[in-house]
Amino acid sequence: MAFPSLSILPTGIPAWAIWLGSTLGVLFLLYRWALPKPIPGIKYNPEAVKSIFGDMGAMIKHTKETQELYDWMVEQNLKLQSPIIQLFVRPLGKPWVVITDYREAQDVLVRRTKQFVKSDWFAGVSGGVMPESHIFMKTTERFKRQRRWIQGVMTPTFLNTVAAYHIYHVCTDLMTLWEQKSRLAQGRPFDAAQDINRAALDAIWTIVFGSESSKSITRAQLELYSGNETVDLPASMDAPVKLPSAPYPPAIHAVHTLTQSIETGLKSPIPWLAHWALRQTKGMKEAFRSKDIFIGEEIAKSLRRSSGQSKDAEVTCAIDDMLRKEISLAEKENREAALHTTSIYDEILSLLIAAHDTTSTAISWMLKFMADNQDVQKKLREELRASYPDAAKERRPPTIREITNITAHYRDAVMEEVFRCSQTEAAISRTAVEDTQILGHHIPKGTEVFFMSNGPSTHSPAFHIDESLRTPACSAAKDHLAWTWDPKTMAVFDPERWLSVNESGQKVFNPANGPLLTFGLGERGCYGRRMAYTEMRVFLTLIIWTYSLERCPEELSGYRAIDKLVHAPQQCYIRPVKLI
C-alpha cells in the first residue's frame, strides 16, 4: 500500500528563501547569545543589555571627549544610586563589578585575599611591557621570591641614606632649572609637568642604577636654558610661555616610550591584543632592545662593583642590592644565580616605571593644589621655617638630613591630602577566583571587581548599606573606621582633616583620620608606597621653601585629568617666585 507524501513546508517557497530564513534565524540566536548577561541582583544600565557592545560605546565616547575613564565609572554608580553596579565594556566578556564603598574595599583587599587576587585586567593592561614583574603575579612562591629582590630598597635605611640623597640632588637641580625658566618667562606661567616627570625619572634612575648611570635629563634642560638669553614671549602676562625641551638619552627615551605605551592597553576592550599589536611596531621593538641592552650593561657594572666586596659592604643603588639578594638566595638554594633573565629585567623596569610615573603625577597635582590654596601654602611654609630654624637663619634650603630626621606634622598632612585628592590610582582592581558574594550579591568566578577611590565614601558621602550585607569581619571593624569628616567638604582639599590633637594639646599628623585608597590596601597594596612618601617629602619641602607658587589664570588651572597608567592632570602650569 502506498502512503501519500507529507510535507511540513508550504509549497512554492524557493530554496533561497528557506536558506535566508534559516540563516537569519541562526544569526538572531547568535545575537541573543552575544548580548550581555547581567549578574542577577546587581544594578546596570538597562540600555546596555540591548546591544552586544554593552556600555562600551558610552565609555569610549566619554573617554574621547574627556580623556578620563574612572570618573565615568563612578558616575554610573551615582546614576544608578547604588554602591555596587555592573558594567558591560567587553563584548562577550563578563561584566565589571564597580564598588564605591571604602569599608567594603578594605574588607576585600585586606581580609579576603584568597577569594580576590591581583587583577587579570590590570595584568592585561600593563603586563605587555613587563609581564614577569611581581606586581602582575598572583601571590605565589615565585611572587614572594621576586619580591625579596626589592625588599631592601623599601627599608628605612635605604630610603633615608640612599634614595633620599639622590632625590634631594635631583630636586636641587629642578629648583635651579625653574630659576632659569622663570628668568626666560619674565613672570608668565609655564608648563611644569614635563619638568616634574623628568626630575622624578632622574631620581629613580639614580636610585636604581647609581649617580653615574646616565646623564641627568634635568641638567640637560638646565644647560639648554642657561645658554638662552631670551625666548619668544606672548603679549599677555597671563599667557603661558612655550620653552624648548632637550632630547632624552636613548635608554631613558626607551623607558619613556614603554611607559607611554601602557595607555594603549587601558583604552582597549582587549588590552593584551592591543599591546601585542603595538609591540610589533618598529618603535616598540627598538625601545625594548635599547632597554635590554642598557639594563644588561648596568648589571655587568654592578657585578664589577661588587667583585671582591664583602656581603655587608655599603649599598649605593638598588640594582646592587637586588643582585646581592639574588646571589645570596642562589647560594642558599645551591643553584646558579639568575641575573640575566627576563624576570630580573622586568623587575628593574617595573621599579623604574612605577616609581617615577605615579610619584611625578602626584607632585604635579601638588603644584596645582598649592597654587590654588594660598592659605595652605603659607601655613606650610611657616611650619617649615619653624621646623628648620638653622636653615631659615642661614637663608639656605634644609639639608637632606634635616628633612629626613625632623618631623613636620602639617607637611605630612599636606602630603596625605595630596595623595588623597590627586586620585593617582583612582581604582583598585581584583579578580574573583571562586564564586563568592559582595554586599549580599553573587559574584561569579572570573569577575573583575573595581574598588573606586574617587567617589562616595572617599570624596562624597557614602551610600547607605545595611550592615547585614557585610561580612562579620567587616562589621566587627566598623568602629575603627568611624570618621567624622563633614560630608559637604569631603571633596575639598583640606590638610587639616589629617591632624589630631594629642595628649599634650598639640596638633599631630594622624593617617588613621580618614579613608585613603590611592596605594591600595593589604599585602598586595603598592609596594613602593614608602618610596613615594620619601620623594614627595623632599620635593614638597624644597619647592615650598624655595618658591612661592602664585595662582595661575583660571584657563590654565583646570582640574580635568587624563587616565593612563595613572590619573594625571591635563594642565600643570606654574608661576614660581623665588624666595631665597
C-alpha positions as CSV (number, residue, x, y, z in Angstrom):
1,M,0.0,0.0,0.0
2,A,1.5,3.4,-1.0
3,F,1.4,6.2,1.6
4,P,0.8,9.8,0.5
5,S,3.8,12.2,0.6
6,L,3.7,14.6,3.5
7,S,5.5,18.0,3.5
8,I,5.9,20.3,6.5
9,L,6.8,23.2,4.3
10,P,4.3,25.2,2.2
11,T,4.6,24.5,-1.4
12,G,6.1,27.1,-3.8
13,I,8.7,28.6,-1.4
14,P,12.1,29.0,-3.2
15,A,15.1,27.3,-1.7
16,W,17.0,30.6,-1.4
17,A,14.2,31.9,0.9
18,I,14.4,28.9,3.1
19,W,18.2,29.3,3.3
20,L,17.9,33.0,4.0
21,G,15.3,32.5,6.7
22,S,17.4,29.8,8.4
23,T,20.5,32.0,8.2
24,L,18.7,34.9,9.7
25,G,17.3,32.7,12.5
26,V,20.8,31.4,13.3
27,L,22.1,35.0,13.3
28,F,19.3,36.2,15.6
29,L,20.1,33.3,18.0
30,L,23.8,34.2,17.9
31,Y,22.9,37.8,18.5
32,R,20.8,36.9,21.5
33,W,23.6,34.7,22.8
34,A,26.1,37.5,22.4
35,L,24.1,40.1,24.4
36,P,25.4,41.0,27.8
37,K,24.4,38.6,30.6
38,P,23.8,40.6,33.8
39,I,24.7,39.1,37.2
40,P,21.3,38.7,38.9
41,G,20.5,41.4,41.5
42,I,23.3,43.9,40.7
43,K,22.1,47.1,39.1
44,Y,23.1,48.0,35.5
45,N,22.2,50.4,32.7
46,P,19.1,49.0,31.1
47,E,20.1,50.1,27.6
48,A,23.4,48.3,27.9
49,V,21.9,44.8,27.7
50,K,20.2,45.6,24.4
51,S,23.5,45.8,22.5
52,I,26.3,43.3,22.2
53,F,28.6,46.2,22.9
54,G,27.0,46.9,26.2
55,D,28.3,50.1,27.9
56,M,31.4,50.2,25.7
57,G,30.0,52.9,23.3
58,A,29.2,55.2,26.2
59,M,32.5,54.6,27.8
60,I,34.5,55.2,24.6
61,K,32.5,58.4,23.9
62,H,33.3,59.7,27.3
63,T,37.0,58.9,27.2
64,K,37.4,60.5,23.8
65,E,35.6,63.7,25.0
66,T,37.3,64.0,28.4
67,Q,40.4,61.7,28.3
68,E,39.1,60.2,31.6
69,L,37.7,56.8,32.4
70,Y,37.4,56.4,36.1
71,D,35.1,59.4,36.7
72,W,32.7,57.8,34.1
73,M,32.7,54.6,36.1
74,V,31.7,56.4,39.4
75,E,29.1,58.4,37.5
76,Q,27.3,55.1,36.8
77,N,27.1,54.3,40.5
78,L,25.6,57.8,41.1
79,K,23.3,57.4,38.2
80,L,22.0,54.1,39.4
81,Q,22.2,55.2,43.0
82,S,24.0,52.0,44.2
83,P,27.3,51.3,45.8
84,I,27.6,48.2,43.6
85,I,26.8,48.1,39.9
86,Q,27.9,46.2,36.8
87,L,29.2,47.5,33.5
88,F,29.5,45.7,30.2
89,V,32.6,47.0,28.5
90,R,34.0,43.9,26.8
91,P,31.9,42.2,24.1
92,L,31.3,38.5,25.0
93,G,33.1,39.1,28.3
94,K,32.0,39.0,31.9
95,P,30.7,42.3,33.3
96,W,32.8,44.5,35.5
97,V,31.6,45.0,39.0
98,V,32.2,48.5,40.3
99,I,32.1,49.3,44.1
100,T,32.2,52.7,45.7
101,D,32.5,51.9,49.4
102,Y,35.7,52.2,51.4
103,R,34.7,49.7,54.1
104,E,34.0,47.0,51.5
105,A,37.2,47.8,49.7
106,Q,39.2,47.3,52.9
107,D,37.4,44.1,53.7
108,V,38.2,42.5,50.3
109,L,41.7,43.9,49.9
110,V,42.8,43.1,53.5
111,R,40.8,40.1,54.7
112,R,39.5,38.3,51.6
113,T,42.8,37.8,49.7
114,K,42.2,34.1,48.9
115,Q,38.9,34.9,47.1
116,F,40.1,38.0,45.3
117,V,43.5,38.1,43.7
118,K,45.6,40.5,41.6
119,S,43.5,41.6,38.6
120,D,43.8,39.8,35.3
121,W,42.6,43.0,33.7
122,F,45.4,45.0,35.3
123,A,48.0,42.4,34.1
124,G,46.5,42.7,30.6
125,V,46.7,46.5,30.5
126,S,50.3,46.8,31.8
127,G,51.8,43.4,31.6
128,G,52.7,43.5,27.9
129,V,55.6,45.9,28.9
130,M,56.9,43.9,31.8
131,P,54.9,40.6,32.0
132,E,57.3,38.9,34.5
133,S,57.3,41.7,37.1
134,H,56.0,40.6,40.5
135,I,53.3,43.3,40.5
136,F,51.3,41.4,38.0
137,M,51.6,38.0,39.6
138,K,49.3,36.1,41.8
139,T,50.6,35.6,45.4
140,T,52.6,32.5,44.7
141,E,56.1,31.3,45.8
142,R,57.5,32.9,42.7
143,F,55.9,36.2,43.6
144,K,57.4,36.0,47.1
145,R,60.9,35.1,45.7
146,Q,60.9,38.1,43.3
147,R,59.6,40.5,45.9
148,R,62.6,39.6,48.1
149,W,64.8,41.1,45.4
150,I,63.5,44.6,46.2
151,Q,62.8,44.3,49.9
152,G,66.0,46.1,50.8
153,V,65.0,49.0,48.5
154,M,62.0,49.9,50.7
155,T,63.7,49.7,54.1
156,P,64.0,53.0,56.1
157,T,67.8,52.6,55.9
158,F,68.0,52.5,52.1
159,L,65.3,55.2,51.7
160,N,66.9,57.7,54.1
161,T,70.5,57.2,53.2
162,V,70.5,56.2,49.5
163,A,67.2,57.1,47.9
164,A,66.6,60.4,49.8
165,Y,70.2,61.5,48.9
166,H,69.6,61.0,45.1
167,I,66.1,62.6,45.3
168,Y,67.5,65.7,47.1
169,H,70.2,66.3,44.5
170,V,67.8,65.9,41.6
171,C,65.3,68.3,43.3
172,T,68.0,70.8,43.8
173,D,68.7,70.7,40.1
174,L,65.0,71.3,39.5
175,M,65.0,74.4,41.7
176,T,67.8,75.8,39.6
177,L,66.0,74.9,36.4
178,W,62.9,76.8,37.5
179,E,65.1,79.8,38.2
180,Q,66.2,79.8,34.6
181,K,62.8,79.2,33.2
182,S,61.3,82.0,35.4
183,R,64.1,84.3,34.1
184,L,63.1,83.5,30.5
185,A,59.3,83.6,31.2
186,Q,59.6,87.1,32.9
187,G,56.6,86.5,35.2
188,R,54.5,84.5,32.8
189,P,53.3,80.9,33.7
190,F,55.0,77.9,32.1
191,D,54.2,74.2,31.9
192,A,55.9,72.2,34.7
193,A,54.5,68.7,34.0
194,Q,57.5,67.7,31.9
195,D,59.9,69.1,34.4
196,I,58.4,67.1,37.2
197,N,58.3,63.9,35.1
198,R,61.9,64.3,34.1
199,A,63.1,65.0,37.6
200,A,61.2,62.0,39.0
201,L,62.7,59.8,36.3
202,D,66.2,61.2,37.1
203,A,65.6,60.4,40.7
204,I,64.5,56.8,40.3
205,W,67.2,56.3,37.6
206,T,70.0,57.3,40.0
207,I,68.3,55.3,42.9
208,V,68.2,52.2,40.8
209,F,71.5,52.5,38.8
210,G,73.6,55.0,40.7
211,S,74.6,58.6,40.0
212,E,76.9,57.8,37.1
213,S,74.5,55.6,35.2
214,S,73.2,58.2,32.7
215,K,73.3,62.0,32.1
216,S,70.7,63.8,34.0
217,I,67.8,65.0,31.8
218,T,67.1,67.7,34.3
219,R,70.6,69.0,33.9
220,A,70.4,68.7,30.1
221,Q,67.3,71.0,30.3
222,L,69.2,73.4,32.6
223,E,72.1,73.6,30.1
224,L,69.7,74.3,27.3
225,Y,68.0,77.2,29.1
226,S,71.3,78.6,30.6
227,G,72.5,79.2,27.1
228,N,69.4,81.2,26.1
229,E,69.1,84.9,26.8
230,T,65.6,85.3,25.5
231,V,62.7,83.4,24.1
232,D,59.5,84.5,22.2
233,L,57.1,85.9,24.8
234,P,53.3,86.3,24.4
235,A,52.0,89.8,24.9
236,S,49.8,88.9,27.8
237,M,51.4,88.2,31.2
238,D,48.8,85.5,31.8
239,A,49.6,83.6,28.6
240,P,51.9,80.6,29.0
241,V,55.4,80.7,27.7
242,K,56.5,77.8,25.4
243,L,60.0,76.7,26.1
244,P,62.2,74.2,24.2
245,S,63.0,70.7,25.5
246,A,66.2,68.8,25.5
247,P,66.1,65.3,24.0
248,Y,66.1,62.2,26.2
249,P,69.2,60.0,26.2
250,P,68.5,56.7,24.3
251,A,67.9,54.4,27.4
252,I,65.7,56.9,29.1
253,H,63.8,57.5,25.9
254,A,63.2,53.8,25.6
255,V,61.7,53.6,29.2
256,H,59.6,56.7,28.5
257,T,58.3,55.0,25.3
258,L,57.4,51.8,27.1
259,T,55.7,53.8,29.9
260,Q,53.5,55.7,27.4
261,S,52.5,52.5,25.6
262,I,50.5,51.3,28.6
263,E,47.8,53.8,27.7
264,T,47.1,51.7,24.6
265,G,46.0,48.7,26.8
266,L,44.0,50.9,29.1
267,K,41.8,52.2,26.3
268,S,41.2,48.9,24.5
269,P,38.5,46.4,25.3
270,I,41.0,43.6,24.6
271,P,44.2,45.0,26.3
272,W,46.5,42.1,25.7
273,L,45.7,42.0,22.0
274,A,46.1,45.8,21.6
275,H,49.5,45.7,23.4
276,W,50.6,42.7,21.3
277,A,49.9,44.6,18.1
278,L,51.8,47.6,19.4
279,R,54.8,45.5,20.3
280,Q,55.1,44.5,16.7
281,T,55.9,48.1,15.6
282,K,59.5,49.2,14.9
283,G,59.5,51.9,17.6
284,M,58.4,49.5,20.3
285,K,60.9,46.8,19.2
286,E,63.7,49.4,19.3
287,A,62.5,50.6,22.8
288,F,62.6,47.0,24.2
289,R,66.0,46.4,22.6
290,S,67.5,49.6,24.0
291,K,66.1,48.9,27.4
292,D,67.5,45.3,27.5
293,I,71.0,46.5,26.3
294,F,71.1,49.2,29.0
295,I,69.9,47.0,31.9
296,G,72.4,44.3,30.8
297,E,75.2,46.8,30.9
298,E,74.2,48.1,34.3
299,I,74.1,44.6,35.7
300,A,77.6,44.0,34.4
301,K,78.7,47.2,36.1
302,S,77.1,46.2,39.3
303,L,78.8,42.8,39.3
304,R,82.2,44.5,38.7
305,R,81.5,46.9,41.6
306,S,80.7,44.1,44.0
307,S,83.6,41.9,43.0
308,G,85.9,41.4,46.0
309,Q,83.5,43.3,48.3
310,S,82.1,41.7,51.5
311,K,78.4,40.9,51.6
312,D,78.0,43.6,54.2
313,A,79.5,46.3,52.0
314,E,77.6,49.6,51.8
315,V,74.9,49.6,49.1
316,T,74.7,52.8,46.9
317,C,72.0,51.9,44.5
318,A,69.0,49.5,44.1
319,I,70.5,47.3,41.4
320,D,73.4,46.4,43.7
321,D,71.1,45.3,46.5
322,M,68.8,43.4,44.1
323,L,71.6,41.4,42.6
324,R,73.2,40.8,46.0
325,K,69.8,39.4,47.2
326,E,69.5,37.0,44.2
327,I,73.1,35.8,44.6
328,S,72.5,35.1,48.3
329,L,69.3,33.2,47.5
330,A,71.0,31.2,44.8
331,E,73.8,30.2,47.3
332,K,71.2,29.0,49.9
333,E,69.3,27.0,47.3
334,N,72.5,25.6,45.7
335,R,71.8,26.9,42.2
336,E,73.2,29.4,39.7
337,A,72.1,33.0,40.2
338,A,69.5,34.1,37.6
339,L,71.0,37.5,36.8
340,H,70.4,38.0,33.1
341,T,66.8,36.8,33.0
342,T,63.5,38.3,31.9
343,S,62.3,38.3,35.5
344,I,65.2,40.4,36.7
345,Y,65.0,42.8,33.8
346,D,61.2,43.2,34.2
347,E,61.6,43.8,37.9
348,I,64.0,46.6,37.3
349,L,61.8,48.1,34.6
350,S,58.7,48.0,36.8
351,L,60.6,49.8,39.6
352,L,61.6,52.5,37.1
353,I,58.1,52.9,35.6
354,A,56.0,52.6,38.8
355,A,58.2,54.7,40.9
356,H,58.6,57.6,38.5
357,D,55.2,57.8,36.8
358,T,53.0,57.7,39.9
359,T,55.1,60.0,42.0
360,S,55.6,62.6,39.3
361,T,51.9,62.6,38.8
362,A,51.2,63.2,42.5
363,I,53.8,66.0,42.6
364,S,52.2,67.6,39.5
365,W,48.8,67.7,41.4
366,M,50.6,69.0,44.4
367,L,51.8,72.1,42.5
368,K,48.2,72.8,41.5
369,F,46.8,72.4,45.0
370,M,49.5,74.7,46.5
371,A,48.9,77.4,43.9
372,D,45.1,77.3,44.3
373,N,45.2,77.1,48.1
374,Q,47.4,80.0,49.1
375,D,46.5,79.7,52.8
376,V,47.7,76.1,52.9
377,Q,50.9,77.1,51.1
378,K,51.6,80.0,53.5
379,K,50.9,77.8,56.6
380,L,53.1,75.0,55.3
381,R,56.0,77.4,54.6
382,E,55.7,78.9,58.1
383,E,55.8,75.4,59.6
384,L,58.9,74.5,57.5
385,R,60.7,77.7,58.6
386,A,59.9,76.8,62.3
387,S,60.9,73.2,61.8
388,Y,64.3,74.0,60.3
389,P,65.4,77.2,62.2
390,D,69.1,76.8,61.3
391,A,68.3,76.7,57.6
392,A,66.0,79.7,57.9
393,K,68.6,81.7,59.8
394,E,71.3,80.9,57.3
395,R,68.9,81.6,54.3
396,R,69.6,78.2,52.8
397,P,67.4,75.1,52.0
398,P,67.2,72.4,54.7
399,T,69.7,69.6,54.2
400,I,68.5,66.1,53.3
401,R,69.5,65.0,56.9
402,E,67.3,67.8,58.3
403,I,64.4,66.8,56.1
404,T,64.5,63.1,56.9
405,N,65.2,63.5,60.6
406,I,62.8,66.2,61.7
407,T,59.1,65.6,61.6
408,A,56.8,68.4,60.3
409,H,53.2,67.4,61.1
410,Y,51.4,69.8,58.8
411,R,53.7,68.9,55.9
412,D,52.8,65.2,56.5
413,A,49.1,66.2,56.5
414,V,49.6,68.1,53.2
415,M,51.2,65.1,51.7
416,E,48.4,62.8,52.7
417,E,45.8,65.2,51.3
418,V,47.7,65.5,48.1
419,F,47.7,61.7,47.7
420,R,44.0,61.6,48.5
421,C,42.9,64.3,46.2
422,S,45.2,63.5,43.3
423,Q,43.5,60.1,43.0
424,T,46.7,59.0,41.2
425,E,45.3,55.4,41.4
426,A,41.5,56.0,41.0
427,A,40.6,52.3,41.0
428,I,42.0,49.2,42.6
429,S,41.0,46.0,40.7
430,R,40.8,42.4,41.8
431,T,39.7,39.2,40.1
432,A,37.4,36.7,41.9
433,V,38.9,33.2,41.8
434,E,35.8,31.5,43.1
435,D,32.1,32.0,43.3
436,T,31.5,34.4,46.2
437,Q,29.5,37.3,47.5
438,I,29.9,41.0,48.0
439,L,27.2,43.1,49.8
440,G,24.8,40.2,49.5
441,H,25.3,39.8,45.7
442,H,26.6,36.7,44.0
443,I,30.0,37.4,42.3
444,P,30.8,34.6,39.8
445,K,34.4,33.2,39.5
446,G,36.4,35.2,37.0
447,T,34.6,38.5,37.6
448,E,36.7,41.7,37.6
449,V,35.9,43.9,40.6
450,F,36.9,47.6,40.8
451,F,37.1,49.5,44.1
452,M,36.9,53.2,43.4
453,S,38.8,55.8,45.3
454,N,37.2,58.8,43.6
455,G,33.6,58.7,44.7
456,P,31.1,58.0,47.5
457,S,32.7,57.2,50.9
458,T,36.1,58.8,50.0
459,H,35.2,62.1,48.3
460,S,31.4,62.3,48.9
461,P,29.0,60.8,51.5
462,A,28.8,57.0,51.4
463,F,25.8,55.2,50.2
464,H,23.7,53.7,53.0
465,I,24.4,49.9,53.2
466,D,22.5,47.6,55.5
467,E,25.1,46.2,58.0
468,S,23.7,42.7,57.5
469,L,25.0,42.7,53.9
470,R,28.6,42.9,55.1
471,T,30.9,40.1,56.3
472,P,31.1,39.6,60.1
473,A,34.8,40.7,60.0
474,C,33.8,43.9,58.2
475,S,31.1,44.7,60.7
476,A,33.4,44.0,63.6
477,A,35.9,46.6,62.3
478,K,33.2,49.2,61.9
479,D,34.2,51.3,64.9
480,H,37.8,51.6,63.7
481,L,36.5,53.4,60.6
482,A,34.2,55.8,62.2
483,W,35.4,59.1,60.7
484,T,33.8,62.5,61.4
485,W,34.6,64.4,58.2
486,D,32.0,67.0,57.1
487,P,30.1,65.3,54.2
488,K,29.8,68.7,52.5
489,T,33.6,69.2,52.3
490,M,34.9,65.7,51.5
491,A,35.9,66.7,48.0
492,V,37.7,69.9,49.2
493,F,41.5,70.0,49.5
494,D,42.0,70.4,53.3
495,P,45.1,69.0,55.0
496,E,43.6,69.8,58.5
497,R,41.5,66.7,58.2
498,W,44.6,64.6,58.8
499,L,45.5,66.4,62.1
500,S,44.5,65.2,65.6
501,V,45.1,66.8,69.0
502,N,47.4,64.6,71.2
503,E,47.6,64.4,75.0
504,S,49.8,67.5,75.1
505,G,47.3,69.6,73.1
506,Q,49.5,69.6,70.0
507,K,48.2,69.0,66.5
508,V,49.9,65.9,65.1
509,F,49.5,64.0,61.8
510,N,47.2,61.0,62.1
511,P,47.0,58.8,58.9
512,A,44.0,56.9,60.5
513,N,41.8,60.0,60.3
514,G,40.1,59.0,57.1
515,P,40.0,56.7,54.1
516,L,42.8,56.6,51.6
517,L,42.8,54.1,48.7
518,T,45.5,55.7,46.5
519,F,48.1,53.0,47.3
520,G,45.7,50.1,47.7
521,L,45.5,48.1,50.9
522,G,46.7,44.8,52.4
523,E,49.5,42.5,51.3
524,R,49.1,43.5,47.6
525,G,49.0,47.2,48.2
526,C,51.5,49.4,46.5
527,Y,54.9,48.1,47.4
528,G,56.6,51.5,46.6
529,R,54.4,53.5,48.9
530,R,57.4,54.4,51.2
531,M,59.4,55.5,48.2
532,A,56.6,57.7,47.1
533,Y,56.3,59.4,50.5
534,T,60.1,59.9,50.7
535,E,60.1,61.6,47.3
536,M,57.1,63.7,48.0
537,R,58.5,64.9,51.3
538,V,61.7,66.1,49.7
539,F,60.1,67.7,46.6
540,L,57.4,69.4,48.7
541,T,59.8,70.8,51.2
542,L,62.3,72.2,48.7
543,I,59.7,73.6,46.4
544,I,57.7,75.5,49.1
545,W,60.9,76.6,50.8
546,T,62.4,77.9,47.6
547,Y,59.4,79.3,45.7
548,S,56.1,81.0,46.2
549,L,53.7,79.3,43.8
550,E,51.5,82.1,42.6
551,R,48.0,81.4,41.3
552,C,47.7,80.9,37.5
553,P,44.8,82.2,35.3
554,E,41.7,80.1,35.6
555,E,42.0,78.9,32.0
556,L,45.4,77.3,33.0
557,S,44.2,75.9,36.3
558,G,41.7,73.3,35.2
559,Y,41.3,70.0,37.1
560,R,40.4,67.7,34.2
561,A,42.7,64.7,34.1
562,I,43.9,62.1,31.6
563,D,43.7,58.5,32.6
564,K,46.8,56.5,31.5
565,L,48.8,54.3,33.9
566,V,48.0,57.0,36.4
567,H,45.4,59.7,36.8
568,A,47.4,62.8,35.6
569,P,46.4,66.4,35.3
570,Q,45.8,67.7,31.8
571,Q,47.2,71.1,32.9
572,C,50.1,71.8,35.2
573,Y,51.2,75.4,34.8
574,I,53.1,77.2,37.5
575,R,54.2,80.8,38.1
576,P,57.0,80.5,40.7
577,V,58.5,83.4,42.5
578,K,61.9,82.7,44.1
579,L,62.2,83.4,47.9
580,I,65.8,82.5,48.7
